[in-house]
Structure formats: structure tokens, C-alpha cells
């Protein structure tokens, strides 16, 4: 039996970026539902229109991408991007021109 050791190049982060219309009450409701569905699927808000999710592997990330595809609203723009844990760790985060430690959402995984 062989075990593949998890490392920063196998663990993935999936980002969902979106720009959805919010001019009418109905459009705002669609955005609210989309955000809620992302959170129900384990995503955390990084910024108002940027959500992220930890994935144990590339294959797991593909499963979550498929789930997002099913909930994409009819109007607006949604993009997804996967990065390795190593790339995520190299990200610099600034808040009010001060460098901040990245807030990593709590993720429970059993091995």
C-alpha cells in the first residue's frame, strides 16, 4: 500500500471571483443566495466578491468546481482559479496599507 504524502504542492485552494448585478431587489437576492450557497459548500469570504476554499487535492478541487458551476447565476460574471498551498502561502495581504497575516479559514480534515 502506498501513501502519497501531502505537501504544499498537492494541497489546493479554490478561489471564486464574481461580479454580479445588484441594481434591483431581485438581483440582490440572487447574489445573496449565491453567496449563501458558496458558504454552504465550505467557502469563506476573503473579500466581498472573492470566496476561497481549501481542498485536500487537485481532484477534490475539481469536485468543488463542479458544484460551483451548478449554482452560477444566469447574469453577471463568475471566475474560478485554483492555486497550490505553496502559492497561497506566498500571497501578500495588505489592509489599509499595513501588511496583514492571511486569515486561513478553519478546515477539519480526517486522514
URQUINOR-V99432 format. One line per field, one symbol per residue. ss: DSSP state (A for helix, B for strand, O for the rest). phi: phi as a letter, one per 30 degrees, with the letter a starting at -180 (. if undefined). psi: psi as a letter, one per 30 degrees, with the letter a starting at -180 (. if undefined). A space follows every 10 residues. Layout:
# URQUINOR-V99432
ss->???
phi->???
psi->???
This chain:
# URQUINOR-V99432
ss->OOOOOOOOOO OBBBBBBBBO OOOOAAAAAA AAAAAAAAAA OOOBBBBOOB BBBBBOOAAA AAAAAAAAAA AOOOOOBBBB BBBBAAAAAO OOBBBOOBBB OOOOOOOOOO O
phi->.ccdddbdcc dbbccbcbbc dbdcdddddd ddddeddddd cidcdcbecb cbbdbdaddd dddddddded cdddcjbbbb bcbddddedd dcbbbhicdc dddcddbcbc c
psi->kkkkkklffe klkkkkkljk khfleeeeee eeeeeeeeef gglkkelegj llkkkfleee eeeeeeeeef gklelakkkk kklleeeeff kkkkjhgkkl kkjklkkkkk .
